[in-house]
């Protein structure tokens, strides 16, 4: 049995996992802000700031160094997981956390994948 998952399969599984997620959230990386819009589990827009009166449901706020450590190929302890970062107060979750917490596994994987798009900016 082949247990190796291709990138395409992994992305399809992520979209399937988040098929009921419809939200816009703010990811703040130091001074940089990104509004991420998700419809039925797919990222439809990543809009870099600055934003005038942005509308978002929840925000993930951390400094640039924290996100760099999280998106490292082999993250250090305390930076390997979103909830670990919350526990050690390097990541703040603001706003209405219900969608985030109800779909935590989806968001953990999604934010990890977004790193390649946001990390470069």
Backbone as numpy.savetxt, mean C-alpha at the origin, in Angstrom:
# Nx Ny Nz CAx CAy CAz Cx Cy Cz
3.51 -31.37 -9.14 2.67 -30.20 -9.14 3.56 -28.96 -9.14
3.27 -28.00 -10.00 4.04 -26.78 -10.09 3.49 -25.75 -9.12
4.29 -25.41 -8.10 3.84 -24.44 -7.09 4.38 -23.05 -7.36
5.17 -22.90 -8.41 5.73 -21.60 -8.75 4.64 -20.74 -9.38
4.48 -19.54 -8.84 3.43 -18.64 -9.32 4.06 -17.56 -10.18
3.51 -17.32 -11.36 4.05 -16.27 -12.21 3.56 -14.92 -11.71
4.23 -13.85 -12.17 3.84 -12.50 -11.78 2.41 -12.22 -12.19
2.04 -12.66 -13.38 0.68 -12.45 -13.87 -0.33 -13.15 -12.98
-0.02 -14.40 -12.61 -0.91 -15.16 -11.73 -1.03 -14.47 -10.37
0.09 -13.97 -9.85 0.09 -13.30 -8.55 -0.75 -12.03 -8.61
-0.65 -11.28 -9.70 -1.45 -10.06 -9.85 -2.94 -10.40 -9.98
-3.25 -11.45 -10.72 -4.64 -11.87 -10.85 -5.20 -12.29 -9.50
-4.39 -13.00 -8.71 -4.84 -13.41 -7.39 -5.06 -12.19 -6.49
-4.17 -11.19 -6.57 -4.32 -9.99 -5.76 -5.61 -9.25 -6.13
-5.88 -9.12 -7.42 -7.12 -8.47 -7.86 -8.33 -9.26 -7.38
-8.25 -10.59 -7.48 -9.35 -11.44 -6.99 -9.55 -11.24 -5.49
-8.46 -11.21 -4.73 -8.56 -11.03 -3.28 -9.22 -9.70 -2.94
-8.95 -8.67 -3.73 -9.50 -7.35 -3.46 -10.70 -6.99 -4.30
-11.38 -7.98 -4.84 -12.48 -7.72 -5.79 -13.62 -6.89 -5.22
-13.71 -6.79 -3.90 -14.77 -5.98 -3.29 -14.23 -4.64 -2.76
-12.96 -4.36 -3.03 -12.34 -3.13 -2.53 -12.51 -2.02 -3.56
-13.17 -0.96 -3.14 -13.36 0.25 -3.94 -13.07 1.42 -3.01
-11.89 2.01 -3.15 -11.47 3.03 -2.21 -10.38 3.91 -2.83
-10.27 5.13 -2.32 -9.13 5.98 -2.61 -8.44 6.22 -1.28
-7.13 5.93 -1.23 -6.38 6.16 0.00 -5.14 6.99 -0.32
-4.60 7.59 0.72 -3.41 8.43 0.60 -2.22 7.66 1.13
-1.16 7.61 0.35 0.10 7.06 0.81 1.06 8.23 0.88
1.55 8.51 2.07 2.46 9.64 2.25 3.85 9.10 2.57
4.80 9.49 1.74 6.19 9.03 1.84 7.05 10.27 2.08
7.27 10.60 3.34 7.97 11.84 3.66 7.08 13.01 3.28
7.59 13.87 2.42 6.80 15.01 1.94 5.97 14.66 0.70
6.29 13.55 0.04 5.58 13.14 -1.17 4.26 12.47 -0.82
3.20 12.80 -1.57 1.89 12.22 -1.36 1.39 11.58 -2.64
0.70 10.46 -2.49 0.12 9.76 -3.62 -1.31 9.37 -3.27
-2.25 9.73 -4.12 -3.62 9.25 -3.98 -3.74 8.00 -4.83
-4.09 6.90 -4.20 -4.20 5.62 -4.90 -5.67 5.25 -4.94
-6.19 5.10 -6.17 -7.60 4.74 -6.35 -7.69 3.29 -6.79
-8.52 2.54 -6.08 -8.71 1.12 -6.35 -10.18 0.88 -6.67
-10.42 0.17 -7.75 -11.77 -0.23 -8.14 -11.77 -1.73 -8.38
-12.60 -2.42 -7.62 -12.75 -3.88 -7.72 -11.40 -4.59 -7.66
-10.53 -4.11 -6.77 -9.24 -4.75 -6.54 -8.12 -4.32 -7.45
-8.42 -3.54 -8.48 -7.38 -3.08 -9.42 -7.03 -1.63 -9.14
-5.75 -1.33 -9.17 -5.31 0.05 -9.04 -5.60 0.73 -10.37
-6.47 1.74 -10.33 -6.84 2.44 -11.56 -6.11 3.77 -11.69
-5.60 4.29 -10.56 -4.88 5.56 -10.65 -3.96 5.73 -9.44
-2.75 6.22 -9.72 -1.84 6.67 -8.68 -1.52 8.11 -9.03
-2.04 9.03 -8.24 -1.92 10.44 -8.55 -0.96 11.10 -7.56
0.24 11.49 -8.05 1.18 12.15 -7.16 0.71 13.55 -6.79
1.09 14.01 -5.58 0.70 15.35 -5.12 1.67 16.39 -5.59
1.50 17.59 -5.16 0.65 18.00 -4.06 -0.82 18.04 -4.47
-1.68 17.83 -3.50 -3.12 17.80 -3.73 -3.77 18.95 -2.98
-4.74 19.57 -3.60 -5.52 20.60 -2.93 -6.81 19.94 -2.43
-6.96 19.89 -1.13 -8.12 19.26 -0.50 -8.39 17.85 -1.02
-7.44 16.94 -0.85 -7.65 15.58 -1.35 -8.74 14.86 -0.58
-9.43 13.97 -1.27 -10.46 13.13 -0.64 -9.94 11.71 -0.60
-9.83 11.17 0.60 -9.36 9.81 0.79 -10.07 9.20 1.99
-10.11 7.89 2.03 -10.77 7.18 3.12 -9.81 6.96 4.29
-8.61 6.51 3.98 -7.59 6.33 5.00 -6.24 6.73 4.42
-5.28 6.97 5.30 -3.95 7.37 4.87 -2.90 6.51 5.58
-1.87 6.14 4.83 -0.71 5.46 5.38 0.43 6.47 5.35
0.91 6.87 6.51 1.86 7.97 6.63 3.14 7.49 7.29
4.26 7.65 6.59 5.58 7.31 7.14 6.62 8.17 6.46
7.78 8.26 7.08 8.85 9.05 6.46 9.49 8.25 5.32
10.29 8.94 4.56 10.91 8.34 3.37 11.78 7.13 3.74
12.54 7.25 4.82 13.42 6.16 5.24 12.63 4.90 5.59
11.50 5.07 6.26 10.67 3.92 6.63 10.19 3.17 5.39
9.69 3.92 4.38 9.23 3.26 3.16 10.39 2.61 2.42
11.57 3.26 2.41 12.74 2.65 1.75 13.07 1.31 2.39
13.03 1.26 3.71 13.31 0.01 4.43 12.24 -1.04 4.16
10.98 -0.63 4.11 9.88 -1.56 3.84 10.01 -2.16 2.44
10.38 -1.32 1.46 10.47 -1.79 0.07 11.83 -2.38 -0.28
12.70 -2.55 0.70 14.01 -3.18 0.46 13.80 -4.63 0.03
14.73 -5.18 -0.76 14.58 -6.59 -1.18 14.42 -7.55 0.00
15.15 -7.31 1.09 14.99 -8.11 2.30 14.84 -7.15 3.48
13.60 -6.74 3.76 13.37 -5.75 4.83 13.84 -6.25 6.20
14.35 -5.31 6.99 14.78 -5.61 8.36 13.56 -5.87 9.23
13.78 -6.56 10.37 12.69 -6.67 11.33 12.18 -5.27 11.70
10.92 -5.17 11.98 10.19 -3.94 12.27 9.79 -3.19 10.99
10.37 -3.52 9.86 10.03 -2.87 8.60 9.54 -3.89 7.58
9.33 -5.13 7.98 8.96 -6.21 7.08 7.46 -6.32 6.86
6.67 -5.59 7.66 5.22 -5.75 7.61 4.56 -4.44 8.04
3.44 -4.10 7.40 2.75 -2.85 7.73 2.35 -2.80 9.21
1.84 -3.88 9.75 1.40 -3.87 11.14 2.58 -3.80 12.11
3.72 -4.35 11.73 4.92 -4.20 12.56 5.33 -2.73 12.59
5.22 -2.06 11.45 5.57 -0.64 11.39 4.60 0.18 12.24
3.34 -0.20 12.26 2.36 0.49 13.13 2.72 0.25 14.59
3.02 -0.99 14.93 3.34 -1.34 16.31 4.53 -0.55 16.82
5.56 -0.39 15.99 6.77 0.31 16.41 6.74 1.80 16.06
5.55 2.28 15.70 5.27 3.71 15.51 6.10 4.37 14.40
6.42 3.61 13.35 7.07 4.20 12.19 6.07 4.42 11.06
4.87 3.87 11.19 3.79 4.05 10.23 2.53 4.44 10.99
1.84 5.46 10.50 0.56 5.87 11.07 -0.53 5.56 10.06
-1.63 5.00 10.55 -2.82 4.80 9.73 -3.83 5.81 10.22
-4.24 6.72 9.34 -5.16 7.79 9.71 -6.47 7.63 8.96
-7.51 8.27 9.46 -8.82 8.24 8.80 -9.62 7.01 9.18
-10.53 6.62 8.29 -11.41 5.49 8.51 -10.66 4.20 8.18
-10.28 3.46 9.21 -9.45 2.28 9.02 -10.23 1.02 8.69
-11.55 1.10 8.62 -12.38 -0.10 8.43 -12.04 -0.84 7.14
-11.93 -0.13 6.02 -11.62 -0.78 4.74 -10.22 -1.38 4.79
-9.28 -0.64 5.36 -7.90 -1.12 5.47 -7.82 -2.39 6.30
-8.42 -2.38 7.48 -8.33 -3.53 8.38 -9.15 -4.72 7.87
-10.27 -4.46 7.20 -11.11 -5.55 6.66 -10.44 -6.28 5.51
-9.49 -5.61 4.87 -8.80 -6.18 3.71 -7.29 -6.13 3.92
-6.86 -6.39 5.14 -5.47 -6.21 5.52 -4.49 -7.01 4.66
-4.77 -8.28 4.41 -3.86 -9.08 3.60 -3.74 -8.51 2.19
-4.84 -8.05 1.64 -4.83 -7.42 0.31 -3.93 -6.19 0.33
-4.11 -5.30 1.32 -3.33 -4.07 1.36 -1.85 -4.33 1.65
-1.55 -5.33 2.46 -0.15 -5.66 2.72 0.56 -6.01 1.41
-0.06 -6.86 0.62 0.55 -7.26 -0.65 0.54 -6.12 -1.66
-0.55 -5.37 -1.72 -0.66 -4.26 -2.65 0.40 -3.21 -2.40
0.58 -2.79 -1.15 1.56 -1.75 -0.82 2.96 -2.24 -1.15
3.23 -3.52 -0.93 4.54 -4.07 -1.29 4.76 -3.94 -2.80
3.75 -4.24 -3.59 3.86 -4.16 -5.04 3.93 -2.71 -5.53
3.24 -1.81 -4.86 3.28 -0.40 -5.26 4.65 0.22 -5.09
5.47 -0.40 -4.27 6.81 0.13 -4.04 7.60 0.34 -5.30
7.48 -0.57 -6.26 8.24 -0.42 -7.50 7.80 0.80 -8.30
6.53 1.20 -8.16 6.04 2.37 -8.88 6.29 3.66 -8.12
6.16 3.62 -6.81 6.32 4.81 -5.98 7.78 5.01 -5.60
8.48 3.93 -5.38 9.88 3.96 -4.94 10.75 4.76 -5.92
10.45 4.65 -7.20 11.24 5.32 -8.22 11.01 6.83 -8.26
9.85 7.29 -7.75 9.56 8.72 -7.83 10.14 9.50 -6.68
